[in-house]
């Protein structure tokens, strides 16, 4: 075995109790390197594929609609270059963005953790799509391949007038602009499915062939794959193809600061009307929101007091947070869009950290999972394979109850009877706080 690797493996195993103190208490001395190495080969933990999920969200739209500016606003720092000309972005920009969580900081404080970590998703700024992208126009094939790897699409649509910002078609028309992108996604899928059908023989992959024929017919009629009515099993059978029109879509209508603040209700009504007129849009599954990328970009350079003063001058009302403080964060894209992604993909959060003695409680952390897909044993495996194999029980309570009861320690909640004991097959619920006991 390589010497450097041996040292790393030995050190990492030696410190497992410290690292894993985030969410469990070991009740047995740590195994030796040799014992651990052998057991890993004999007992490979059966963890759900959703435990290692890395959610990828793609920002798509025509050139110069504000994608890169919105990307920077979501990242809350300047990463993507935003210029006033088409195809400013060539290589995709990628950054992890946290999922807003009203409970995490309070839970970490009660647990006496030194730090807390938000669950995150990857945001990808894809270069602008143009007419003919499905045929390779404007490096379309390259850009669309990036979108195929995403789990959800945020379709940025320009809905503001500014003579200083170039529009690729010379005029701003939200309905037409959205339809250009939607059509290119649909045509790209049509060609992709057709090529796949040509490679499938009648004697093999019968189920996949039948599903693809169903999708192909729908696409020919201008129906996105997500609208055709595929069963969960059918959708899974063609998941590896990464069909663009099978992905959930959030339409982000990019408006100016006035429409985002003073005229927000009217702007939302206008966005609703636009949604109803966009072709290749599924009103039953797709959703929409307003963003003001330029406004958020300007606010990011201001101090907290200056930002509050500026927003107050625009007539924006502060929103009371869970901790009774007031904030404008609730209306910002870095708060709104990740939560919409979470809801649209039916994702939930589970917490680990509380219950560990304060001297070993280093971190309280949230983990992202798809509702109903994860057992207590799966969660243990996500933390460490040894924990899953040595699983004894899970101690569980709800995050809201943990905070609302005013407990100052985890043990106080336990003494109050609000911590229940569950077995390895317990299905984790959203906002559960879980402490894994193992040997």
C-alpha positions in Angstrom: 0.0 0.0 0.0 1.3 3.5 -0.8 3.0 5.0 2.3 1.2 8.4 1.9 -2.2 6.7 1.5 -1.4 4.5 4.5 -0.7 7.4 6.7 -3.9 9.2 5.5 -6.0 6.2 6.1 -4.5 5.6 9.5 -5.0 9.2 10.6 -8.6 9.4 9.2 -9.6 6.2 11.1 -7.7 7.2 14.2 -9.9 10.4 14.3 -13.2 8.9 13.4 -14.6 9.5 16.9 -13.9 13.2 16.5 -15.1 13.5 13.0 -18.3 11.5 13.5 -19.1 13.3 16.8 -21.2 15.5 14.6 -24.1 13.2 15.0 -23.5 10.1 17.1 -21.8 8.7 20.2 -19.6 5.6 19.8 -20.3 3.0 22.4 -17.4 0.8 21.4 -13.6 1.3 21.0 -12.5 2.0 17.5 -11.4 -1.0 15.4 -7.9 -1.4 14.2 -6.9 -0.4 10.7 -6.7 -4.1 9.6 -10.1 -4.9 11.1 -11.7 -1.9 9.4 -10.1 -2.6 6.0 -11.3 -6.2 6.0 -14.8 -5.4 7.1 -15.2 -2.8 4.3 -14.6 -5.5 1.8 -16.9 -8.0 3.3 -19.8 -5.7 4.2 -20.5 -2.9 1.7 -23.2 -0.7 3.2 -26.4 -0.5 1.2 -27.1 3.2 1.2 -29.7 4.8 -1.0 -28.4 6.5 -4.1 -30.3 9.6 -3.0 -28.0 10.0 0.0 -25.1 11.0 -2.2 -27.2 13.1 -4.4 -25.6 16.4 -5.5 -28.4 18.6 -6.8 -27.4 20.6 -9.8 -29.5 23.5 -11.0 -28.9 25.2 -14.4 -29.6 28.8 -15.2 -30.7 29.0 -18.9 -32.1 31.7 -21.1 -31.3 33.9 -24.1 -28.1 35.9 -24.0 -28.2 39.2 -22.1 -31.2 38.4 -19.9 -29.3 38.7 -16.6 -28.2 35.0 -16.0 -24.7 35.8 -14.9 -25.8 38.8 -12.8 -28.4 36.5 -11.1 -25.8 33.8 -10.7 -23.6 36.3 -8.8 -26.6 37.4 -6.7 -27.4 33.8 -5.8 -23.8 33.1 -4.9 -23.7 36.4 -3.0 -20.3 37.2 -4.5 -18.9 38.1 -7.9 -17.9 35.0 -9.8 -19.4 35.1 -13.3 -18.4 37.9 -15.7 -21.5 39.9 -16.6 -21.0 42.0 -19.8 -23.4 43.7 -22.2 -22.8 41.4 -25.2 -24.0 38.0 -26.2 -22.0 34.9 -25.1 -20.0 36.7 -22.5 -20.2 33.3 -20.7 -18.6 30.4 -22.6 -17.4 27.9 -20.0 -20.2 27.2 -17.4 -19.7 28.9 -14.0 -20.4 26.6 -11.0 -20.8 27.4 -7.3 -22.4 25.8 -4.3 -25.3 27.8 -2.8 -26.8 27.1 0.6 -30.4 26.1 1.2 -32.0 28.7 3.6 -32.9 27.1 6.9 -34.8 28.9 9.7 -33.8 26.3 12.3 -30.2 25.5 11.8 -28.5 28.3 13.8 -30.9 27.9 16.7 -30.3 24.1 16.8 -26.6 24.6 16.7 -26.7 27.1 19.6 -28.7 24.7 21.8 -26.3 21.9 20.9 -23.3 24.1 21.8 -21.8 23.4 18.4 -18.7 25.4 17.3 -20.2 25.8 13.8 -23.1 24.8 11.6 -23.2 23.8 8.0 -26.1 24.4 5.6 -27.1 21.8 3.0 -26.1 23.0 -0.5 -26.9 22.6 -4.1 -24.7 23.4 -7.2 -25.7 26.3 -9.3 -24.5 26.4 -12.9 -24.5 29.5 -15.1 -25.0 28.2 -18.7 -24.2 30.4 -21.7 -27.1 31.9 -23.5 -29.1 29.7 -25.9 -30.2 31.1 -29.3 -32.4 30.0 -32.1 -30.8 26.9 -33.7 -29.0 25.8 -30.5 -30.4 22.3 -30.9 -28.5 22.2 -34.2 -25.3 23.6 -32.7 -25.8 27.3 -33.3 -23.9 29.5 -30.9 -22.1 26.4 -29.4 -25.6 25.1 -28.6 -24.7 21.4 -28.4 -22.0 22.2 -25.9 -24.3 24.3 -23.7 -27.2 21.8 -23.9 -24.9 19.0 -22.8 -24.3 21.0 -19.6 -28.0 21.4 -19.0 -28.6 17.6 -19.4 -26.5 17.0 -16.3 -28.8 19.3 -14.2 -31.7 18.2 -12.0 -33.7 21.3 -12.5 -33.8 24.3 -14.8 -34.2 28.0 -13.8 -35.3 29.7 -17.0 -34.3 33.4 -16.7 -36.7 35.6 -18.8 -36.0 39.3 -19.3 -39.0 41.4 -18.5 -37.5 44.9 -18.3 -36.7 47.7 -20.8 -33.2 49.2 -20.9 -31.9 50.7 -24.1 -28.3 50.2 -22.8 -28.7 46.4 -22.6 -28.6 44.7 -25.9 -31.3 42.2 -26.8 -30.3 39.5 -29.4 -33.6 40.1 -31.3 -33.6 43.8 -30.9 -36.8 43.9 -28.8 -37.9 42.6 -25.4 -40.8 40.1 -25.6 -40.9 37.7 -22.6 -43.3 35.2 -24.2 -41.4 35.0 -27.5 -38.0 34.9 -25.7 -39.1 32.0 -23.4 -40.6 30.1 -26.4 -37.3 30.3 -28.3 -35.5 28.6 -25.4 -38.3 26.1 -24.8 -38.4 25.1 -28.5 -34.7 24.5 -28.6 -34.8 22.3 -25.6 -37.7 20.4 -27.1 -36.0 20.0 -30.5 -32.8 18.8 -28.8 -34.7 16.2 -27.0 -36.5 15.1 -30.2 -33.2 14.5 -31.9 -31.7 12.8 -28.9 -34.7 10.4 -28.5 -34.7 9.7 -32.3 -31.0 8.7 -32.2 -31.5 6.5 -29.2 -34.5 4.7 -30.8 -32.4 4.0 -33.9 -29.9 2.2 -31.7 -32.4 0.1 -29.8 -33.2 -3.3 -31.3 -36.6 -4.9 -31.1 -35.3 -7.8 -29.0 -33.6 -5.7 -26.3 -34.5 -2.8 -24.0 -38.2 -3.3 -24.8 -39.4 -1.2 -21.9 -37.0 1.7 -22.7 -38.1 1.5 -26.4 -41.8 1.7 -25.5 -41.2 4.7 -23.2 -39.1 6.5 -25.8 -41.7 6.0 -28.5 -44.3 7.5 -26.2 -42.0 10.5 -25.5 -41.1 10.8 -29.2 -44.7 11.1 -30.2 -45.3 13.7 -27.5 -42.3 15.8 -28.5 -43.4 15.6 -32.2 -46.7 17.2 -31.0 -44.9 19.9 -29.1 -45.5 18.3 -25.6 -42.5 18.4 -23.2 -41.5 15.0 -21.7 -42.6 16.1 -18.2 -46.1 16.8 -19.5 -46.7 13.5 -21.3 -47.7 11.7 -18.1 -44.9 9.2 -17.6 -45.2 7.0 -14.5 -42.3 7.1 -12.0 -41.1 3.7 -13.4 -41.2 5.0 -17.0 -39.4 8.2 -16.1 -36.7 6.2 -14.3 -36.1 3.9 -17.3 -34.9 6.9 -19.4 -33.4 9.0 -16.6 -29.9 8.4 -17.9 -30.7 10.2 -21.1 -31.0 13.5 -19.2 -33.9 14.7 -21.3 -34.1 18.5 -21.1 -37.9 18.7 -21.2 -38.3 16.1 -18.5 -36.7 18.4 -15.9 -38.8 20.7 -13.6 -38.6 24.3 -14.6 -38.7 27.5 -12.5 -39.3 30.7 -14.6 -37.4 33.6 -13.1 -38.8 36.8 -14.6 -36.0 39.4 -14.3 -37.5 42.8 -13.7 -36.2 46.3 -12.8 -36.0 47.6 -9.2 -39.3 49.5 -9.4 -41.3 46.4 -10.6 -39.6 44.3 -8.0 -40.5 46.6 -5.1 -43.2 49.2 -5.7 -45.1 47.3 -8.4 -44.5 43.8 -7.2 -48.1 42.6 -7.0 -48.8 43.9 -10.5 -45.6 42.4 -11.8 -46.5 39.0 -10.4 -49.9 39.2 -12.1 -48.1 40.1 -15.3 -45.8 37.1 -14.9 -48.8 34.8 -14.3 -50.3 36.1 -17.6 -47.0 35.5 -19.4 -46.8 32.0 -18.1 -50.3 31.2 -19.5 -49.2 32.3 -23.0 -45.8 30.6 -23.1 -45.8 27.6 -25.5 -44.2 24.3 -24.3 -44.8 25.4 -20.7 -46.5 23.1 -18.2 -48.6 25.2 -15.9 -49.4 22.2 -13.7 -45.7 21.5 -13.0 -43.7 24.5 -13.7 -43.5 27.5 -11.3 -42.3 31.1 -11.5 -41.1 34.0 -9.4 -39.7 37.5 -9.8 -36.1 38.4 -9.5 -34.2 41.7 -9.9 -30.7 40.7 -10.7 -29.4 44.2 -11.1 -31.0 45.4 -7.9 -29.4 42.5 -5.9 -26.1 43.2 -7.5 -26.2 46.8 -6.4 -27.3 45.9 -2.9 -24.4 43.4 -2.5 -21.9 46.3 -2.5 -23.8 48.2 0.3 -23.4 47.8 4.0 -26.4 46.3 5.9 -27.6 49.7 7.1 -27.2 51.3 3.6 -29.1 48.3 2.1 -31.9 48.6 4.6 -32.2 52.4 4.0 -32.2 52.0 0.2 -34.9 49.3 0.3 -37.0 51.3 2.7 -36.8 54.2 0.3 -38.3 51.9 -2.4 -41.2 51.1 -0.1 -40.1 47.6 0.8 -41.4 46.3 4.1 -39.2 44.3 6.4 -40.2 40.7 7.1 -40.0 39.2 10.6 -37.7 36.2 10.7 -38.2 33.1 12.9 -35.9 34.6 15.5 -38.1 37.7 15.7 -35.6 39.9 14.0 -36.5 41.8 10.8 -34.9 41.3 7.5 -35.2 41.8 3.7 -33.7 38.4 3.0 -37.0 36.7 2.4 -37.6 38.5 -0.9 -34.1 38.0 -2.3 -33.3 35.5 -4.9 -30.7 33.7 -2.8 -33.5 32.9 -0.4 -36.5 32.4 -2.7 -35.0 30.3 -5.5 -33.2 27.6 -3.5 -36.4 27.1 -1.5 -38.4 26.8 -4.8 -35.9 24.2 -6.0 -36.2 22.3 -2.7 -40.0 22.2 -3.0 -40.2 21.4 -6.7 -37.8 18.5 -6.3 -39.6 17.3 -3.2 -36.5 17.6 -1.0 -36.3 17.7 2.8 -33.7 18.4 5.4 -32.6 16.4 8.4 -30.3 17.6 11.2 -27.4 15.9 12.9 -25.3 17.2 15.8 -27.6 17.7 18.9 -27.2 15.0 21.6 -23.5 14.8 21.4 -21.7 16.0 24.5 -20.7 19.7 24.2 -17.0 18.9 24.4 -17.3 16.8 21.2 -20.1 18.6 19.4 -18.1 20.2 16.7 -20.7 20.8 14.0 -24.5 20.8 13.6 -25.3 20.0 10.0 -28.2 19.7 7.6 -28.5 16.8 5.1 -30.5 17.0 1.9 -32.7 14.0 0.9 -35.8 13.2 -1.0 -38.9 12.8 1.2 -39.7 9.2 2.1 -36.5 7.9 0.6 -34.2 7.6 3.6 -34.2 5.3 6.6 -32.3 5.8 9.9 -29.9 3.1 8.7 -29.3 5.0 5.4 -28.6 8.2 7.4 -26.1 6.3 9.5 -24.4 5.1 6.3 -24.2 8.7 5.0 -22.3 9.6 8.2 -19.9 6.6 8.1 -20.1 3.0 7.0 -18.9 1.8 10.4 -21.9 3.6 12.1 -24.3 1.9 9.8 -22.9 -1.5 10.5 -22.9 -0.9 14.3 -26.3 0.8 14.3 -28.1 0.3 17.7 -30.9 2.9 17.6 -31.8 6.4 16.5 -33.0 9.1 18.8 -35.4 11.5 17.0 -37.2 14.7 17.6 -38.7 17.5 15.4 -36.7 20.6 14.9 -39.6 23.1 15.4 -40.5 21.4 18.7 -36.9 21.4 19.8 -36.7 25.2 19.4 -40.2 26.2 20.3 -40.1 24.5 23.7 -37.2 26.7 24.8 -34.9 23.8 25.7 -31.3 24.9 26.5 -29.8 21.4 26.0 -30.6 18.2 24.1 -30.9 16.3 27.4 -33.6 18.8 28.5 -35.7 17.7 25.5 -35.0 14.1 26.3 -36.0 14.5 30.0 -39.2 16.2 28.9 -40.1 13.1 26.8 -39.9 14.8 23.4 -37.1 12.5 22.1 -38.3 9.2 20.8 -36.4 6.0 20.0 -36.6 4.5 16.5 -35.1 1.5 14.8 -32.9 1.2 11.7 -36.0 1.0 9.4 -37.5 4.2 10.6 -38.3 6.5 7.6 -36.6 9.9 8.2 -39.1 12.8 8.1 -38.4 16.4 7.0 -37.0 18.6 9.8 -36.1 15.5 12.0 -33.1 15.9 14.4 -31.5 12.5 14.6 -28.8 11.1 16.9 -27.4 7.7 15.9 -26.2 5.4 18.7 -23.9 2.7 17.5 -21.4 0.2 18.7 
